[in-house]
């Protein structure tokens, strides 16, 4: 005889999901924060955590002032609901339209940024442990996220829907579809308010929810279950995928100072190349649309470059270089006296001598203190810098010197200069300006040594 399937109640399924994803990370004696809009989903979530899990909660409500009197109605409802539950309520008012305009964001993006930034501030309030923030996304939200990411363009990570735990945000209702949450709310006589904009298809998610999914459901009646099954399979596949990407990037990314270098020949033989380039670009904060620029650089001339908010990608002959972008203002150092100085990726020793030593290497500089003296400045080179290179005739711009010396384009930005009132004294570790060098007749000598870091 076939075994009968056991149907778990909504509450039992919630508790199972809670134990699986959240119980190990939540201290039963701590106070957690539940985001509350006044809508059905967040009301059910607050009720479940307070009355079923029996945790201490505080509610957090955002008033975005986008729906006039309705926004104020929601705030009043949430105040009454918090009073009924006997919990503390946090309320934050936002000028969402002004913020969106100033940041050049859509209203959806602006509201999301404001909401989560404030949630994280609450989680890190002075005098308390960092606590998790609970939000009421459910299975249908996860389906909409999958479709939105798919249509916008994404990798496997974007096909996993919404994660149960991500960056301190916890989502205990992802196990349930919206209709199941409605049924639970009605069974337990819970009250909520409706957001009238949910009926509008002006926003992307609303359009997917109100227009796209119902149309697809007329052709594929089980589409919700199918997509949720796909999300589960994509999550499993992503574990395998990430392991492959990690091993591949470990092989081709070679440490180069504060950055990395990649052999173009080694990169071009990898398969699938487009996917590997996508993950490389993502790792270094390049946008999805910049992946095509990576491909152009592979075929481009030496010196081709693109930037992300935090990294520069340069091509130099047969290699790609990735170097971190650092603000120039943070890379100017004043040298006031003879002693050791430890700077980013550079360590120097300054000491005074009476006689000129015989030891001479590119890592040691001997200056005549009657020609140049403290204070000195250490900085990176910039356009227009020139010097009178020792062992050469006349003066030369540093840009031309680097070309003549075949210094890779990417390394130029990492070269340090010792300067005096913006005059180049030494291209550190490479060549000195001959005008300031000590000789046999010098009686006060400054030795500057580049030390191993």
Beta strands, then each sheet from edge to edge (+ up, - down):
strand 1: 31-35
strand 2: 56-63
strand 3: 88-93
strand 4: 133-134
strand 5: 165-166
strand 6: 169-170
strand 7: 254-256
strand 8: 259-263
strand 9: 305-307
strand 10: 311-316
strand 11: 319-324
strand 12: 333-335
strand 13: 340-343
strand 14: 346-353
strand 15: 364-368
strand 16: 376-380
strand 17: 386-387
strand 18: 396-397
strand 19: 416-420
strand 20: 423-427
strand 21: 431-432
strand 22: 445-451
sheet 1: 3+ 2+ 1+ 4+ 6+ 5-
sheet 2: 7+ 8- 11+ 10- 9+
sheet 3: 12+ 16- 19+ 20- 21+
sheet 4: 13+ 14- 22+ 15-
sheet 5: 17+ 18-
end
